[in-house]
Amino acid sequence: MDFAPSLRIQITALETRGLLVEISGPLIAFGQDPLQDAIVGHLNAGRRDFILRMSGVTNIDSIGLGQLISAYRLIRANGGTMRISSPSKRVRERLKATRLDTVFDIFYEDTAA
């Protein structure tokens, strides 16, 4: 059996008060930006309000932080909002270290977002 952690990010979307985008796995450099691709698809479908649930993100590097910033800018440029919900400990640490926790709307419990 293969117990190696997944090296690919998983993105799932559910409709709530905004579009709940569940992100799990590592948000790191892949050579492509699956988060941006997902956001663009939902923006093209008319969605404007996004909640990124990040409780399942196992790792985030500078490229992953850049992907979050790009998604935020893209959503804002299209008249939308982006909130981060339930960030994992690793994500919280990186957002705090880079002071991005002062830029993004972050909710530490799902019900608050």
MOPAC internal coordinates of N, CA, C and O (Angstrom, degrees):
PM7 1SCF
backbone

  N    0.0000 0     0.00 0     0.00 0    0    0    0
  C    1.4557 1     0.00 0     0.00 0    1    0    0
  C    1.5198 1   109.39 1     0.00 0    2    1    0
  O    1.2310 1   121.44 1   -33.49 1    3    2    1
  N    1.3134 1   114.85 1   146.51 1    3    2    1
  C    1.4474 1   121.32 1  -179.84 1    5    3    2
  C    1.5270 1   109.00 1  -101.16 1    6    5    3
  O    1.2310 1   120.99 1   -64.91 1    7    6    5
  N    1.3331 1   115.70 1   115.09 1    7    6    5
  C    1.4554 1   120.27 1  -179.38 1    9    7    6
  C    1.5185 1   111.87 1  -107.24 1   10    9    7
  O    1.2310 1   119.66 1  -167.35 1   11   10    9
  N    1.3329 1   118.25 1    12.65 1   11   10    9
  C    1.4599 1   121.49 1   179.15 1   13   11   10
  C    1.5282 1   108.88 1   -65.69 1   14   13   11
  O    1.2310 1   120.29 1   -40.54 1   15   14   13
  N    1.3456 1   117.06 1   139.46 1   15   14   13
  C    1.4566 1   118.83 1   179.36 1   17   15   14
  C    1.5290 1   110.57 1   -65.17 1   18   17   15
  O    1.2310 1   121.44 1   -28.62 1   19   18   17
  N    1.3092 1   114.85 1   151.38 1   19   18   17
  C    1.4590 1   120.49 1   179.23 1   21   19   18
  C    1.5144 1   109.82 1   -65.13 1   22   21   19
  O    1.2310 1   120.89 1   -43.95 1   23   22   21
  N    1.3111 1   115.91 1   136.05 1   23   22   21
  C    1.4559 1   120.61 1   178.26 1   25   23   22
  C    1.5168 1   111.80 1   -98.69 1   26   25   23
  O    1.2310 1   120.40 1  -174.52 1   27   26   25
  N    1.3152 1   116.84 1     5.48 1   27   26   25
  C    1.4540 1   120.86 1  -179.32 1   29   27   26
  C    1.5213 1   109.69 1  -116.54 1   30   29   27
  O    1.2310 1   121.43 1   -42.56 1   31   30   29
  N    1.2909 1   114.88 1   137.44 1   31   30   29
  C    1.4573 1   120.26 1   178.66 1   33   31   30
  C    1.5294 1   109.30 1   -74.73 1   34   33   31
  O    1.2310 1   120.91 1   -34.47 1   35   34   33
  N    1.3020 1   115.86 1   145.53 1   35   34   33
  C    1.4675 1   122.58 1   177.29 1   37   35   34
  C    1.5242 1   107.50 1  -112.78 1   38   37   35
  O    1.2310 1   120.66 1   -48.04 1   39   38   37
  N    1.3250 1   116.34 1   131.96 1   39   38   37
  C    1.4624 1   121.34 1   179.73 1   41   39   38
  C    1.5256 1   108.30 1  -127.37 1   42   41   39
  O    1.2310 1   120.83 1   -55.76 1   43   42   41
  N    1.3249 1   116.03 1   124.24 1   43   42   41
  C    1.4576 1   122.55 1   178.90 1   45   43   42
  C    1.5206 1   107.96 1  -128.17 1   46   45   43
  O    1.2310 1   119.76 1   -38.90 1   47   46   45
  N    1.3163 1   118.06 1   141.10 1   47   46   45
  C    1.4662 1   121.19 1  -178.76 1   49   47   46
  C    1.5217 1   110.64 1  -120.36 1   50   49   47
  O    1.2310 1   120.72 1   -43.00 1   51   50   49
  N    1.3314 1   116.22 1   137.00 1   51   50   49
  C    1.4642 1   123.73 1   176.68 1   53   51   50
  C    1.5179 1   108.32 1  -132.28 1   54   53   51
  O    1.2310 1   119.88 1   -35.87 1   55   54   53
  N    1.3145 1   117.84 1   144.13 1   55   54   53
  C    1.4652 1   121.37 1   179.29 1   57   55   54
  C    1.5292 1   109.34 1   -85.05 1   58   57   55
  O    1.2310 1   120.46 1   -54.50 1   59   58   57
  N    1.3314 1   116.73 1   125.50 1   59   58   57
  C    1.4695 1   123.59 1   174.25 1   61   59   58
  C    1.5236 1   106.50 1  -133.78 1   62   61   59
  O    1.2310 1   119.84 1    37.96 1   63   62   61
  N    1.3228 1   117.92 1  -142.04 1   63   62   61
  C    1.4688 1   119.86 1   174.17 1   65   63   62
  C    1.5178 1   110.35 1   -62.48 1   66   65   63
  O    1.2310 1   121.08 1   152.19 1   67   66   65
  N    1.2925 1   115.53 1   -27.81 1   67   66   65
  C    1.4609 1   124.14 1   170.68 1   69   67   66
  C    1.5129 1   104.27 1  -134.50 1   70   69   67
  O    1.2310 1   120.08 1     7.22 1   71   70   69
  N    1.2908 1   117.45 1  -172.78 1   71   70   69
  C    1.4576 1   119.91 1   177.19 1   73   71   70
  C    1.5263 1   107.85 1   -85.20 1   74   73   71
  O    1.2310 1   120.47 1   -64.69 1   75   74   73
  N    1.3256 1   116.70 1   115.31 1   75   74   73
  C    1.4583 1   121.74 1   179.05 1   77   75   74
  C    1.5232 1   108.11 1   -83.82 1   78   77   75
  O    1.2310 1   121.02 1   -64.35 1   79   78   77
  N    1.3226 1   115.66 1   115.65 1   79   78   77
  C    1.4571 1   122.02 1  -179.87 1   81   79   78
  C    1.5197 1   107.40 1  -108.05 1   82   81   79
  O    1.2310 1   120.67 1   -71.29 1   83   82   81
  N    1.3102 1   116.32 1   108.71 1   83   82   81
  C    1.4630 1   122.37 1  -178.53 1   85   83   82
  C    1.5302 1   108.07 1   -87.51 1   86   85   83
  O    1.2310 1   121.09 1   -56.71 1   87   86   85
  N    1.3391 1   115.52 1   123.29 1   87   86   85
  C    1.4583 1   120.84 1  -179.17 1   89   87   86
  C    1.5221 1   107.56 1  -116.46 1   90   89   87
  O    1.2310 1   120.49 1   -51.76 1   91   90   89
  N    1.3232 1   116.68 1   128.24 1   91   90   89
  C    1.4661 1   119.94 1   176.93 1   93   91   90
  C    1.5185 1   109.26 1  -139.12 1   94   93   91
  O    1.2310 1   121.64 1   -23.89 1   95   94   93
  N    1.3216 1   114.46 1   156.11 1   95   94   93
  C    1.4586 1   120.54 1  -176.46 1   97   95   94
  C    1.5211 1   109.80 1    94.56 1   98   97   95
  O    1.2310 1   120.31 1    10.16 1   99   98   97
  N    1.3131 1   117.01 1  -169.84 1   99   98   97
  C    1.4695 1   120.28 1  -178.38 1  101   99   98
  C    1.5238 1   111.72 1   -82.18 1  102  101   99
  O    1.2310 1   120.71 1   -46.64 1  103  102  101
  N    1.3155 1   116.26 1   133.36 1  103  102  101
  C    1.4603 1   122.14 1   174.56 1  105  103  102
  C    1.5301 1   105.82 1  -102.62 1  106  105  103
  O    1.2310 1   121.76 1   -98.62 1  107  106  105
  N    1.3284 1   114.24 1    81.38 1  107  106  105
  C    1.4603 1   122.09 1  -174.93 1  109  107  106
  C    1.5206 1   109.36 1  -134.71 1  110  109  107
  O    1.2310 1   120.77 1    -3.50 1  111  110  109
  N    1.3283 1   116.12 1   176.50 1  111  110  109
  C    1.4681 1   121.36 1  -178.32 1  113  111  110
  C    1.5207 1   111.17 1   -61.01 1  114  113  111
  O    1.2310 1   120.83 1   -52.33 1  115  114  113
  N    1.3253 1   116.02 1   127.67 1  115  114  113
  C    1.4642 1   122.40 1   176.20 1  117  115  114
  C    1.5169 1   111.77 1  -123.95 1  118  117  115
  O    1.2310 1   119.94 1   171.15 1  119  118  117
  N    1.3336 1   117.73 1    -8.85 1  119  118  117
  C    1.4453 1   120.58 1  -172.79 1  121  119  118
  C    1.5168 1   110.83 1    91.03 1  122  121  119
  O    1.2310 1   120.41 1   171.01 1  123  122  121
  N    1.3144 1   116.82 1    -8.99 1  123  122  121
  C    1.4615 1   122.69 1   174.50 1  125  123  122
  C    1.5167 1   106.63 1  -141.51 1  126  125  123
  O    1.2310 1   120.48 1    -8.63 1  127  126  125
  N    1.2966 1   116.69 1   171.37 1  127  126  125
  C    1.4644 1   120.95 1  -176.72 1  129  127  126
  C    1.5285 1   109.18 1  -124.70 1  130  129  127
  O    1.2310 1   120.16 1   -94.03 1  131  130  129
  N    1.3406 1   117.30 1    85.97 1  131  130  129
  C    1.4664 1   119.59 1  -177.78 1  133  131  130
  C    1.5291 1   113.00 1   -63.54 1  134  133  131
  O    1.2310 1   120.15 1   149.79 1  135  134  133
  N    1.3272 1   117.31 1   -30.21 1  135  134  133
  C    1.4598 1   119.79 1   178.50 1  137  135  134
  C    1.5249 1   109.96 1   -65.53 1  138  137  135
  O    1.2310 1   120.50 1   132.72 1  139  138  137
  N    1.3139 1   116.65 1   -47.28 1  139  138  137
  C    1.4688 1   121.10 1   179.21 1  141  139  138
  C    1.5274 1   110.32 1   -60.16 1  142  141  139
  O    1.2310 1   120.59 1   136.44 1  143  142  141
  N    1.3293 1   116.48 1   -43.56 1  143  142  141
  C    1.4658 1   120.29 1   179.14 1  145  143  142
  C    1.5260 1   111.23 1   -59.08 1  146  145  143
  O    1.2310 1   120.76 1   137.18 1  147  146  145
  N    1.3399 1   116.15 1   -42.82 1  147  146  145
  C    1.4664 1   120.34 1   179.79 1  149  147  146
  C    1.5313 1   110.71 1   -65.97 1  150  149  147
  O    1.2310 1   120.45 1   136.30 1  151  150  149
  N    1.3185 1   116.74 1   -43.70 1  151  150  149
  C    1.4694 1   121.06 1  -179.24 1  153  151  150
  C    1.5273 1   110.31 1   -62.54 1  154  153  151
  O    1.2310 1   120.35 1   133.83 1  155  154  153
  N    1.3374 1   116.94 1   -46.17 1  155  154  153
  C    1.4621 1   120.67 1  -179.74 1  157  155  154
  C    1.5320 1   110.31 1   -58.86 1  158  157  155
  O    1.2310 1   120.65 1   136.04 1  159  158  157
  N    1.3280 1   116.37 1   -43.96 1  159  158  157
  C    1.4620 1   119.90 1   179.29 1  161  159  158
  C    1.5090 1   112.21 1   -59.57 1  162  161  159
  O    1.2310 1   120.48 1   137.13 1  163  162  161
  N    1.3222 1   116.70 1   -42.87 1  163  162  161
  C    1.4684 1   120.36 1  -179.66 1  165  163  162
  C    1.5300 1   111.73 1   -72.65 1  166  165  163
  O    1.2310 1   120.09 1   144.45 1  167  166  165
  N    1.3378 1   117.43 1   -35.55 1  167  166  165
  C    1.4659 1   119.68 1   175.01 1  169  167  166
  C    1.5252 1   110.23 1   -63.13 1  170  169  167
  O    1.2310 1   120.73 1   138.02 1  171  170  169
  N    1.3234 1   116.21 1   -41.98 1  171  170  169
  C    1.4703 1   120.31 1   178.35 1  173  171  170
  C    1.5242 1   111.84 1   -64.18 1  174  173  171
  O    1.2310 1   120.36 1   154.18 1  175  174  173
  N    1.3320 1   116.92 1   -25.82 1  175  174  173
  C    1.4637 1   121.71 1   177.98 1  177  175  174
  C    1.5345 1   111.88 1   -85.89 1  178  177  175
  O    1.2310 1   120.65 1  -178.09 1  179  178  177
  N    1.3421 1   116.37 1     1.91 1  179  178  177
  C    1.4618 1   120.08 1   176.00 1  181  179  178
  C    1.5133 1   115.51 1    97.62 1  182  181  179
  O    1.2310 1   119.55 1  -179.23 1  183  182  181
  N    1.3085 1   118.45 1     0.77 1  183  182  181
  C    1.4744 1   120.79 1   178.45 1  185  183  182
  C    1.5276 1   109.12 1   -74.29 1  186  185  183
  O    1.2310 1   120.28 1   -36.60 1  187  186  185
  N    1.3167 1   117.07 1   143.40 1  187  186  185
  C    1.4635 1   120.70 1   179.46 1  189  187  186
  C    1.5275 1   112.98 1  -130.81 1  190  189  187
  O    1.2310 1   119.66 1   155.84 1  191  190  189
  N    1.3042 1   118.25 1   -24.16 1  191  190  189
  C    1.4637 1   120.85 1  -176.67 1  193  191  190
  C    1.5226 1   109.43 1  -110.43 1  194  193  191
  O    1.2310 1   121.29 1   -59.36 1  195  194  193
  N    1.3267 1   115.14 1   120.64 1  195  194  193
  C    1.4561 1   121.88 1  -173.48 1  197  195  194
  C    1.5312 1   111.19 1  -121.03 1  198  197  195
  O    1.2310 1   121.38 1   -42.47 1  199  198  197
  N    1.3178 1   114.97 1   137.53 1  199  198  197
  C    1.4611 1   122.75 1   171.05 1  201  199  198
  C    1.5261 1   105.71 1  -119.08 1  202  201  199
  O    1.2310 1   120.37 1   -61.68 1  203  202  201
  N    1.3166 1   116.90 1   118.32 1  203  202  201
  C    1.4589 1   120.90 1   178.70 1  205  203  202
  C    1.5213 1   108.78 1   -97.94 1  206  205  203
  O    1.2310 1   120.31 1   -73.52 1  207  206  205
  N    1.3294 1   117.01 1   106.48 1  207  206  205
  C    1.4634 1   120.86 1   176.89 1  209  207  206
  C    1.5300 1   107.25 1   -84.18 1  210  209  207
  O    1.2310 1   120.90 1   -62.57 1  211  210  209
  N    1.3161 1   115.89 1   117.43 1  211  210  209
  C    1.4601 1   120.79 1  -172.00 1  213  211  210
  C    1.5236 1   112.93 1  -116.95 1  214  213  211
  O    1.2310 1   120.10 1  -156.66 1  215  214  213
  N    1.3223 1   117.42 1    23.34 1  215  214  213
  C    1.4639 1   120.65 1  -178.99 1  217  215  214
  C    1.5163 1   112.13 1   -66.30 1  218  217  215
  O    1.2310 1   119.79 1   155.72 1  219  218  217
  N    1.3248 1   118.00 1   -24.28 1  219  218  217
  C    1.4603 1   121.24 1  -178.03 1  221  219  218
  C    1.5155 1   114.40 1   -97.06 1  222  221  219
  O    1.2310 1   120.00 1  -173.08 1  223  222  221
  N    1.3363 1   117.61 1     6.92 1  223  222  221
  C    1.4642 1   119.94 1   179.64 1  225  223  222
  C    1.5251 1   108.33 1   -77.20 1  226  225  223
  O    1.2310 1   120.92 1   -61.88 1  227  226  225
  N    1.3244 1   115.84 1   118.12 1  227  226  225
  C    1.4595 1   121.55 1  -174.95 1  229  227  226
  C    1.5204 1   113.31 1   -86.53 1  230  229  227
  O    1.2310 1   120.11 1   155.33 1  231  230  229
  N    1.3137 1   117.39 1   -24.67 1  231  230  229
  C    1.4579 1   121.56 1   179.33 1  233  231  230
  C    1.5200 1   108.19 1  -157.60 1  234  233  231
  O    1.2310 1   120.80 1   -30.90 1  235  234  233
  N    1.3239 1   116.07 1   149.10 1  235  234  233
  C    1.4575 1   121.25 1   175.36 1  237  235  234
  C    1.5223 1   107.45 1  -143.92 1  238  237  235
  O    1.2310 1   120.82 1   -50.87 1  239  238  237
  N    1.3270 1   116.03 1   129.13 1  239  238  237
  C    1.4581 1   120.08 1   178.93 1  241  239  238
  C    1.5263 1   109.19 1  -111.91 1  242  241  239
  O    1.2310 1   120.23 1     8.10 1  243  242  241
  N    1.3305 1   117.16 1  -171.90 1  243  242  241
  C    1.4625 1   120.31 1  -177.69 1  245  243  242
  C    1.5268 1   111.35 1   -62.89 1  246  245  243
  O    1.2310 1   120.11 1   146.60 1  247  246  245
  N    1.3242 1   117.39 1   -33.40 1  247  246  245
  C    1.4649 1   120.45 1   177.01 1  249  247  246
  C    1.5329 1   109.63 1   -66.24 1  250  249  247
  O    1.2310 1   120.36 1   137.32 1  251  250  249
  N    1.3245 1   116.92 1   -42.68 1  251  250  249
  C    1.4622 1   121.04 1   177.30 1  253  251  250
  C    1.5177 1   111.76 1   -62.20 1  254  253  251
  O    1.2310 1   120.23 1   139.62 1  255  254  253
  N    1.3387 1   117.16 1   -40.38 1  255  254  253
  C    1.4625 1   120.37 1   176.38 1  257  255  254
  C    1.5306 1   109.71 1   -63.44 1  258  257  255
  O    1.2310 1   120.85 1   139.91 1  259  258  257
  N    1.3221 1   115.98 1   -40.09 1  259  258  257
  C    1.4622 1   120.05 1   176.62 1  261  259  258
  C    1.5208 1   111.74 1   -62.21 1  262  261  259
  O    1.2310 1   120.44 1   143.64 1  263  262  261
  N    1.3352 1   116.76 1   -36.36 1  263  262  261
  C    1.4620 1   120.82 1   177.57 1  265  263  262
  C    1.5312 1   110.69 1   -64.92 1  266  265  263
  O    1.2310 1   120.78 1   140.43 1  267  266  265
  N    1.3384 1   116.12 1   -39.57 1  267  266  265
  C    1.4743 1   119.51 1   177.01 1  269  267  266
  C    1.5256 1   110.72 1   -63.87 1  270  269  267
  O    1.2310 1   120.60 1   136.58 1  271  270  269
  N    1.3296 1   116.45 1   -43.42 1  271  270  269
  C    1.4623 1   120.69 1   179.66 1  273  271  270
  C    1.5241 1   110.31 1   -63.27 1  274  273  271
  O    1.2310 1   120.36 1   136.46 1  275  274  273
  N    1.3230 1   116.91 1   -43.54 1  275  274  273
  C    1.4727 1   120.90 1   178.67 1  277  275  274
  C    1.5241 1   111.11 1   -61.57 1  278  277  275
  O    1.2310 1   120.65 1   136.70 1  279  278  277
  N    1.3305 1   116.37 1   -43.30 1  279  278  277
  C    1.4717 1   120.18 1   178.99 1  281  279  278
  C    1.5259 1   109.75 1   -62.56 1  282  281  279
  O    1.2310 1   120.37 1   135.85 1  283  282  281
  N    1.3185 1   116.90 1   -44.15 1  283  282  281
  C    1.4621 1   122.14 1   179.26 1  285  283  282
  C    1.5264 1   110.92 1   -59.35 1  286  285  283
  O    1.2310 1   120.54 1   132.44 1  287  286  285
  N    1.3180 1   116.57 1   -47.56 1  287  286  285
  C    1.4660 1   120.85 1  -178.93 1  289  287  286
  C    1.5275 1   111.45 1   -64.67 1  290  289  287
  O    1.2310 1   120.45 1   139.12 1  291  290  289
  N    1.3270 1   116.75 1   -40.88 1  291  290  289
  C    1.4573 1   121.75 1   179.44 1  293  291  290
  C    1.5336 1   111.16 1   -63.94 1  294  293  291
  O    1.2310 1   120.98 1   134.87 1  295  294  293
  N    1.3162 1   115.73 1   -45.13 1  295  294  293
  C    1.4693 1   120.70 1   179.94 1  297  295  294
  C    1.5273 1   109.93 1   -63.77 1  298  297  295
  O    1.2310 1   120.57 1   133.75 1  299  298  297
  N    1.3326 1   116.51 1   -46.25 1  299  298  297
  C    1.4737 1   120.36 1   179.56 1  301  299  298
  C    1.5205 1   111.74 1   -62.75 1  302  301  299
  O    1.2310 1   120.26 1   140.22 1  303  302  301
  N    1.3448 1   117.10 1   -39.78 1  303  302  301
  C    1.4648 1   121.40 1   179.78 1  305  303  302
  C    1.5236 1   111.73 1   -64.02 1  306  305  303
  O    1.2310 1   120.63 1   157.76 1  307  306  305
  N    1.3292 1   116.39 1   -22.24 1  307  306  305
  C    1.4629 1   121.78 1   179.15 1  309  307  306
  C    1.5247 1   112.27 1  -101.35 1  310  309  307
  O    1.2310 1   120.61 1  -162.99 1  311  310  309
  N    1.3318 1   116.43 1    17.01 1  311  310  309
  C    1.4612 1   121.27 1   175.56 1  313  311  310
  C    1.5169 1   114.64 1    77.56 1  314  313  311
  O    1.2310 1   120.20 1  -159.12 1  315  314  313
  N    1.3322 1   117.22 1    20.88 1  315  314  313
  C    1.4556 1   120.52 1  -177.65 1  317  315  314
  C    1.5138 1   114.07 1  -107.54 1  318  317  315
  O    1.2310 1   121.54 1     2.54 1  319  318  317
  N    1.3254 1   114.65 1  -177.46 1  319  318  317
  C    1.4603 1   121.95 1   177.79 1  321  319  318
  C    1.5207 1   109.12 1  -127.67 1  322  321  319
  O    1.2310 1   121.15 1   -28.73 1  323  322  321
  N    1.3224 1   115.41 1   151.27 1  323  322  321
  C    1.4674 1   121.37 1   177.11 1  325  323  322
  C    1.5161 1   108.50 1  -134.34 1  326  325  323
  O    1.2310 1   121.23 1   -51.49 1  327  326  325
  N    1.3225 1   115.25 1   128.51 1  327  326  325
  C    1.4622 1   122.16 1   175.30 1  329  327  326
  C    1.5191 1   108.36 1  -123.51 1  330  329  327
  O    1.2310 1   120.63 1   -31.27 1  331  330  329
  N    1.3107 1   116.39 1   148.73 1  331  330  329
  C    1.4586 1   121.91 1   175.31 1  333  331  330
  C    1.5135 1   107.37 1  -106.46 1  334  333  331
  O    1.2310 1   121.11 1   -49.37 1  335  334  333
  N    1.3360 1   115.48 1   130.63 1  335  334  333
  C    1.4555 1   121.86 1  -178.31 1  337  335  334
  C    1.5221 1   110.25 1  -119.11 1  338  337  335
  O    1.2310 1   120.96 1   -41.37 1  339  338  337
  N    1.3048 1   115.77 1   138.63 1  339  338  337
  C    1.4664 1   123.84 1   172.47 1  341  339  338
  C    1.5275 1   113.99 1    49.39 1  342  341  339
  O    1.2310 1   119.73 1  -127.36 1  343  342  341
  N    1.3455 1   118.13 1    52.64 1  343  342  341
  C    1.4640 1   118.19 1   179.84 1  345  343  342
  C    1.5311 1   110.89 1   -64.30 1  346  345  343
  O    1.2310 1   121.02 1   -38.39 1  347  346  345
  N    1.3227 1   115.66 1   141.61 1  347  346  345
  C    1.4665 1   120.04 1   176.55 1  349  347  346
  C    1.5277 1   109.04 1   -65.15 1  350  349  347
  O    1.2310 1   120.62 1   -13.87 1  351  350  349
  N    1.3127 1   116.41 1   166.13 1  351  350  349
  C    1.4627 1   121.31 1  -179.64 1  353  351  350
  C    1.5259 1   110.51 1   -56.10 1  354  353  351
  O    1.2310 1   120.47 1   136.49 1  355  354  353
  N    1.3254 1   116.71 1   -43.51 1  355  354  353
  C    1.4679 1   121.11 1  -179.25 1  357  355  354
  C    1.5356 1   110.82 1   -62.22 1  358  357  355
  O    1.2310 1   120.11 1   137.25 1  359  358  357
  N    1.3221 1   117.39 1   -42.75 1  359  358  357
  C    1.4629 1   121.38 1   179.07 1  361  359  358
  C    1.5271 1   110.04 1   -65.72 1  362  361  359
  O    1.2310 1   120.35 1   135.13 1  363  362  361
  N    1.3311 1   116.94 1   -44.87 1  363  362  361
  C    1.4722 1   120.15 1   178.53 1  365  363  362
  C    1.5147 1   111.03 1   -57.08 1  366  365  363
  O    1.2310 1   120.47 1   135.43 1  367  366  365
  N    1.3379 1   116.70 1   -44.57 1  367  366  365
  C    1.4641 1   121.07 1  -179.97 1  369  367  366
  C    1.5221 1   111.75 1   -60.49 1  370  369  367
  O    1.2310 1   120.62 1   134.83 1  371  370  369
  N    1.3320 1   116.42 1   -45.17 1  371  370  369
  C    1.4748 1   120.63 1  -178.60 1  373  371  370
  C    1.5270 1   111.58 1   -68.37 1  374  373  371
  O    1.2310 1   120.13 1   139.64 1  375  374  373
  N    1.3219 1   117.36 1   -40.36 1  375  374  373
  C    1.4595 1   120.05 1   178.96 1  377  375  374
  C    1.5257 1   110.84 1   -65.05 1  378  377  375
  O    1.2310 1   120.71 1   140.77 1  379  378  377
  N    1.3222 1   116.24 1   -39.23 1  379  378  377
  C    1.4676 1   120.08 1   178.75 1  381  379  378
  C    1.5205 1   111.14 1   -68.74 1  382  381  379
  O    1.2310 1   120.18 1   135.42 1  383  382  381
  N    1.3337 1   117.26 1   -44.58 1  383  382  381
  C    1.4659 1   121.74 1  -178.25 1  385  383  382
  C    1.5283 1   111.94 1   -61.79 1  386  385  383
  O    1.2310 1   120.32 1   147.23 1  387  386  385
  N    1.3146 1   117.00 1   -32.77 1  387  386  385
  C    1.4636 1   121.43 1  -178.83 1  389  387  386
  C    1.5259 1   112.54 1   -96.69 1  390  389  387
  O    1.2310 1   120.70 1   179.94 1  391  390  389
  N    1.3227 1   116.26 1    -0.06 1  391  390  389
  C    1.4571 1   124.40 1  -178.26 1  393  391  390
  C    1.5316 1   112.73 1    64.11 1  394  393  391
  O    1.2310 1   120.45 1  -164.16 1  395  394  393
  N    1.3179 1   116.75 1    15.84 1  395  394  393
  C    1.4641 1   119.81 1   174.59 1  397  395  394
  C    1.5246 1   111.15 1   -70.21 1  398  397  395
  O    1.2310 1   120.70 1   165.11 1  399  398  397
  N    1.3417 1   116.26 1   -14.89 1  399  398  397
  C    1.4636 1   118.96 1   175.97 1  401  399  398
  C    1.5284 1   111.43 1   -66.20 1  402  401  399
  O    1.2310 1   120.36 1   165.48 1  403  402  401
  N    1.3310 1   116.92 1   -14.52 1  403  402  401
  C    1.4624 1   120.69 1   176.42 1  405  403  402
  C    1.5278 1   111.55 1   -91.35 1  406  405  403
  O    1.2310 1   120.31 1   169.15 1  407  406  405
  N    1.3276 1   117.01 1   -10.85 1  407  406  405
  C    1.4641 1   122.11 1  -178.96 1  409  407  406
  C    1.5250 1   111.12 1   -95.77 1  410  409  407
  O    1.2310 1   121.01 1   132.23 1  411  410  409
  N    1.3313 1   115.66 1   -47.77 1  411  410  409
  C    1.4604 1   120.91 1  -175.76 1  413  411  410
  C    1.5199 1   111.36 1   -86.01 1  414  413  411
  O    1.2310 1   120.88 1   -30.51 1  415  414  413
  N    1.3458 1   115.92 1   149.49 1  415  414  413
  C    1.4675 1   121.59 1   169.19 1  417  415  414
  C    1.5191 1   106.06 1   -79.65 1  418  417  415
  O    1.2310 1   120.40 1   -65.73 1  419  418  417
  N    1.3284 1   116.83 1   114.27 1  419  418  417
  C    1.4606 1   121.35 1  -176.54 1  421  419  418
  C    1.5112 1   109.19 1  -118.41 1  422  421  419
  O    1.2310 1   121.34 1   -48.23 1  423  422  421
  N    1.3430 1   115.03 1   131.77 1  423  422  421
  C    1.4560 1   122.19 1   177.19 1  425  423  422
  C    1.5100 1   107.44 1  -121.06 1  426  425  423
  O    1.2310 1   120.57 1   -52.11 1  427  426  425
  N    1.3117 1   116.51 1   127.89 1  427  426  425
  C    1.4610 1   120.46 1  -173.38 1  429  427  426
  C    1.5137 1   112.82 1   -87.64 1  430  429  427
  O    1.2310 1   120.38 1   173.83 1  431  430  429
  N    1.3289 1   116.87 1    -6.17 1  431  430  429
  C    1.4579 1   122.21 1   175.24 1  433  431  430
  C    1.5211 1   108.28 1  -128.89 1  434  433  431
  O    1.2310 1   120.11 1   -38.08 1  435  434  433
  N    1.3130 1   117.40 1   141.92 1  435  434  433
  C    1.4726 1   121.23 1  -178.75 1  437  435  434
  C    1.5170 1   112.71 1   -56.68 1  438  437  435
  O    1.2310 1   120.18 1   141.79 1  439  438  437
  N    1.3144 1   117.26 1   -38.21 1  439  438  437
  C    1.4607 1   120.12 1  -173.56 1  441  439  438
  C    1.5230 1   112.00 1   -68.44 1  442  441  439
  O    1.2310 1   119.98 1   154.72 1  443  442  441
  N    1.3420 1   117.65 1   -25.28 1  443  442  441
  C    1.4621 1   120.89 1  -178.76 1  445  443  442
  C    1.5228 1   112.16 1   -74.60 1  446  445  443
  O    1.2310 1   120.16 1   149.17 1  447  446  445
  N    1.3237 1   117.30 1   -30.83 1  447  446  445
  C    1.4716 1   120.68 1  -177.53 1  449  447  446
  C    1.5008 1   109.95 1   -73.23 1  450  449  447
  O    1.2310 1   120.10 1   180.00 1  451  450  449

